[in-house]
Amino acid sequence: MFDEIANTDLGENDLPPIDADWMRIAEFALTFDGYSHWGSFDRCADVGNRWAKAYAERQALPESLADLRTCLFFEQRRWRHYGWEPDEQAMRYIRALVEAIRGKVLAGEVD
């Protein structure tokens, strides 16, 4: 994996640009280890899957930076497991996560 970046150390320059391709977003996603943060694959997967479903149903996103980064991390792992790049629908969710992370960082909300 890539070097981790703690939420408190995360800066705007660490974030992929709004038009970043999947590879750049995936690299950023790996700067947070959701498995370690949650203590297990299952707990991380629960957060990632619950929010992916909430976004698909009503475009809802997590409130906390840790949850946003968990979801982005889990999407990277999901699509790596599938063996191909995310489809258009998944990329809308992934880009929404990145932009929500950007909003938290710019607002100084780095719980």
ZANU-359428 format. One record per residue (C-alpha): x, y, z; residue number from 1; chain. Coordinates in Angstrom, 2 decimals, padded with zeros to 5 digits. Layout:
ZANU-359428
+---------+---------+---------+------+------+
|    east |   north |      up | paro | mike |
+---------+---------+---------+------+------+
|       X |       Y |       Z |  NUM |    A |
...
+---------+---------+---------+------+------+
END
This chain:
ZANU-359428
+---------+---------+---------+------+------+
|    east |   north |      up | paro | mike |
+---------+---------+---------+------+------+
|  000.00 |  000.00 |  000.00 |    1 |    A |
|  000.97 |  003.64 | -000.13 |    2 |    A |
|  002.19 |  005.81 |  002.71 |    3 |    A |
| -000.71 |  006.56 |  004.99 |    4 |    A |
| -001.75 |  010.14 |  005.65 |    5 |    A |
| -003.48 |  010.80 |  008.95 |    6 |    A |
| -006.67 |  012.83 |  008.76 |    7 |    A |
| -005.01 |  015.59 |  010.77 |    8 |    A |
| -002.13 |  015.73 |  008.25 |    9 |    A |
| -004.32 |  015.66 |  005.15 |   10 |    A |
| -003.99 |  018.76 |  003.01 |   11 |    A |
| -005.56 |  019.98 | -000.20 |   12 |    A |
| -002.43 |  019.09 | -002.17 |   13 |    A |
| -002.82 |  015.45 | -001.12 |   14 |    A |
| -006.22 |  015.19 | -002.80 |   15 |    A |
| -006.70 |  014.12 | -006.40 |   16 |    A |
| -007.97 |  016.86 | -008.70 |   17 |    A |
| -011.66 |  016.94 | -009.53 |   18 |    A |
| -010.99 |  015.46 | -012.98 |   19 |    A |
| -008.55 |  012.78 | -011.77 |   20 |    A |
| -008.61 |  009.39 | -013.41 |   21 |    A |
| -009.31 |  006.20 | -011.46 |   22 |    A |
| -005.62 |  005.38 | -010.99 |   23 |    A |
| -004.94 |  008.69 | -009.23 |   24 |    A |
| -008.05 |  008.34 | -007.05 |   25 |    A |
| -007.15 |  004.74 | -006.19 |   26 |    A |
| -003.65 |  005.81 | -005.13 |   27 |    A |
| -005.14 |  008.45 | -002.84 |   28 |    A |
| -007.65 |  005.96 | -001.42 |   29 |    A |
| -004.75 |  003.81 | -000.23 |   30 |    A |
| -003.38 |  006.61 |  001.94 |   31 |    A |
| -005.98 |  005.50 |  004.50 |   32 |    A |
| -006.19 |  001.94 |  005.81 |   33 |    A |
| -009.82 |  001.26 |  006.58 |   34 |    A |
| -009.10 | -002.26 |  007.80 |   35 |    A |
| -006.69 | -000.95 |  010.42 |   36 |    A |
| -008.92 |  001.98 |  011.35 |   37 |    A |
| -011.92 | -000.28 |  011.99 |   38 |    A |
| -009.92 | -003.23 |  013.32 |   39 |    A |
| -011.22 | -005.75 |  010.80 |   40 |    A |
| -012.27 | -006.33 |  007.23 |   41 |    A |
| -015.85 | -006.99 |  008.33 |   42 |    A |
| -016.29 | -003.71 |  010.19 |   43 |    A |
| -014.70 | -001.76 |  007.34 |   44 |    A |
| -016.89 | -003.59 |  004.81 |   45 |    A |
| -019.99 | -002.81 |  006.86 |   46 |    A |
| -019.25 |  000.93 |  006.71 |   47 |    A |
| -018.30 |  000.82 |  003.03 |   48 |    A |
| -021.29 | -001.25 |  001.92 |   49 |    A |
| -023.82 |  000.63 |  004.06 |   50 |    A |
| -022.81 |  003.99 |  002.60 |   51 |    A |
| -022.55 |  002.70 | -000.97 |   52 |    A |
| -026.15 |  001.54 | -000.63 |   53 |    A |
| -027.22 |  004.86 |  000.94 |   54 |    A |
| -025.64 |  006.77 | -001.92 |   55 |    A |
| -027.30 |  004.55 | -004.53 |   56 |    A |
| -030.70 |  004.99 | -002.89 |   57 |    A |
| -030.64 |  008.66 | -001.91 |   58 |    A |
| -027.21 |  010.17 | -002.69 |   59 |    A |
| -026.37 |  010.21 |  001.04 |   60 |    A |
| -022.74 |  010.42 |  002.15 |   61 |    A |
| -021.12 |  010.03 |  005.56 |   62 |    A |
| -020.60 |  013.07 |  007.76 |   63 |    A |
| -017.17 |  012.25 |  009.16 |   64 |    A |
| -013.86 |  012.40 |  007.34 |   65 |    A |
| -012.91 |  008.98 |  008.69 |   66 |    A |
| -016.09 |  007.43 |  007.29 |   67 |    A |
| -015.63 |  009.19 |  003.94 |   68 |    A |
| -012.06 |  007.91 |  003.67 |   69 |    A |
| -013.18 |  004.44 |  004.77 |   70 |    A |
| -015.71 |  004.37 |  001.94 |   71 |    A |
| -013.16 |  005.52 | -000.63 |   72 |    A |
| -010.65 |  002.95 |  000.64 |   73 |    A |
| -013.27 |  000.21 |  000.47 |   74 |    A |
| -014.26 |  001.16 | -003.08 |   75 |    A |
| -010.61 |  000.88 | -004.11 |   76 |    A |
| -010.41 | -002.57 | -002.55 |   77 |    A |
| -013.77 | -003.61 | -004.05 |   78 |    A |
| -012.78 | -002.68 | -007.60 |   79 |    A |
| -009.29 | -004.13 | -007.19 |   80 |    A |
| -010.97 | -007.38 | -006.18 |   81 |    A |
| -013.24 | -007.25 | -009.25 |   82 |    A |
| -010.18 | -006.80 | -011.44 |   83 |    A |
| -011.41 | -003.87 | -013.50 |   84 |    A |
| -012.03 | -000.15 | -013.22 |   85 |    A |
| -015.25 |  001.21 | -011.72 |   86 |    A |
| -018.19 |  001.73 | -014.04 |   87 |    A |
| -019.82 |  005.12 | -014.59 |   88 |    A |
| -022.28 |  004.76 | -011.72 |   89 |    A |
| -019.54 |  003.76 | -009.28 |   90 |    A |
| -017.36 |  006.65 | -010.43 |   91 |    A |
| -020.14 |  009.13 | -009.61 |   92 |    A |
| -020.13 |  007.80 | -006.04 |   93 |    A |
| -016.34 |  007.72 | -005.86 |   94 |    A |
| -016.02 |  011.29 | -007.12 |   95 |    A |
| -018.69 |  012.41 | -004.65 |   96 |    A |
| -016.60 |  010.86 | -001.85 |   97 |    A |
| -013.47 |  012.67 | -003.04 |   98 |    A |
| -015.30 |  015.99 | -003.22 |   99 |    A |
| -016.82 |  015.49 |  000.24 |  100 |    A |
| -013.33 |  014.73 |  001.56 |  101 |    A |
| -012.09 |  017.91 | -000.12 |  102 |    A |
| -014.88 |  019.88 |  001.56 |  103 |    A |
| -013.90 |  018.54 |  004.99 |  104 |    A |
| -010.22 |  019.28 |  004.45 |  105 |    A |
| -010.85 |  022.82 |  003.19 |  106 |    A |
| -013.17 |  023.48 |  006.14 |  107 |    A |
| -010.57 |  022.15 |  008.58 |  108 |    A |
| -012.91 |  019.35 |  009.69 |  109 |    A |
| -010.22 |  016.69 |  010.00 |  110 |    A |
| -011.64 |  014.87 |  013.02 |  111 |    A |
+---------+---------+---------+------+------+
END
